């Protein structure tokens, strides 16, 4: 079996690389296809629904970002029906990440790496841990698109050098120009391409090489000035990162030495070590190891190309964003991650070559590769659990909103964001935001389903502790305000944390100042409360909805209850609980 795999690998390395990275991508991020639009998706999709294709390309001052190529993909996605458009645009993110991995495989081979090293580079890219917040989020697409176009531009330029064909240079020029219209970081694409070509092939020999590299650099400069003339991007460039340059540098060095940073995170959280100091020590050790390996093997070009890619990829964010914004934005590593994984794949391979015994060499390489990939997948799994937890809650929100009769909907203690209290990586916040403070639950429902009147609030008396760090939507209410909230909304939904997950429950509503029916109530209890009507409706096979209307003339202590008995009067199910999930006692007419 092993011999047959080796034969296939020798004959079809590219196809096997595509298959391996595809399987790994689906395993780590396949869940993203089930996610709705969330976070910045909400204002972006709302903006696109109310603006034209001309606004997308010529720019509109209403939108904070000028990313017309990415916004074109979004707008095409919105042509599909609700439900399908979310899955399609999430799939585009996955496909872009996959395409980048395949191009990285080809770039590594064109730079003289073995097919095994090229595959390792692609695999490390697929599971790069800081992509865990970028791939499942549609509005992170500009990062993936700029990365893919930059990889395509580098690949085409290296192919042009190898094959001496102008057609490949044309592809490289086109990809370089488009990258700048995908994301702001794409403006350095030309610098990355030109630098790597010159590092790999030098300044001598072909004059065409130097001319092409200079033209690509000039193209990037020209596109930068073209962008600055448009209303959407004019005056938007800020240099806030210069005021926090040291912290910003530590943030991106943290990404460069990412295999060592889980240990840094552990030391910071358990022994109060200095995160910046540990990053500096790790960087110095890494630089010494890379320098020694490059000198030992007389092979510096690939390492230099990798570090060139990383350095210029981080530059746009490093100079324009301050550290507080970087800390919550690990997606900003996306373009730089290519250079990072290239240099680490090379380090793993070169360290193995230091050992003369073949079996020891292979063991060292397997252990290092396994350690980096394992810790990356563990980190991705932690983020995946957060996404799944929030998604299950918000899918219930959308199910409730599908019935127009439920509106206006009221949601209580609905988590807006989740985070893991103990971070794996010291300088990267590991949290997920579903509905940001500048949006609301109505916009979430409108973007993902259809317009419904809805509000979300927090009610502290029924909060439940979790092992996660989380924040709620809406303002906190007191008892009187909570009662009025229940009166103002046709249905009220309470979020509880049980069995390790958030559960959204319809806990009823209040109809104030209602009069009892003229007939005899269904049930009369001692002390005054009565049950007016009660009904049972089958909502799906083996699932029934029981609606009971209670009437009370004054506050009543006690629980509402439902007991179900079979034909022999044996108890088969029951649901007992306080009124409105314990938020308020029944007052006036209440329905559960």
Beta strands, then each sheet from edge to edge (+ up, - down):
strand 1: 409-412
strand 2: 415-419
strand 3: 431-433
strand 4: 454-457
strand 5: 469-472
strand 6: 491-498
strand 7: 501-511
strand 8: 523-524
strand 9: 530-540
strand 10: 543-552
strand 11: 560-565
strand 12: 571-577
strand 13: 588-591
sheet 1: 4+ 1+ 6+ 7- 13+ 10- 9+ 8-
sheet 2: 3+ 2- 5+
sheet 3: 11+ 12-
end
